[in-house]
Amino acid sequence: MAEIVNLRTARKAKLRVKKEVEASANRLKFGKTKGEKAQTIADKVRAARQLDGAKLERD
């Protein structure tokens, strides 16, 4: 025999889990200090410069 489930409660619980996952992703994305943001930008610039320097020019 199956367990009886209140659909309203299940829907609300599912929504809570979804919001928590989204909040966690936002904390990772936006929850950085100023120094961490600067370091991330510096890493991206360094990687782009290194990639551009490794490209072969063709005439």
Secondary structure, DSSP 8 states (H G I E B T S, - for coil): ------HHHHHHHHHHHHHHHHHHHHHHHH---HHHHHHHHHHHHHHHHHHHHH-----
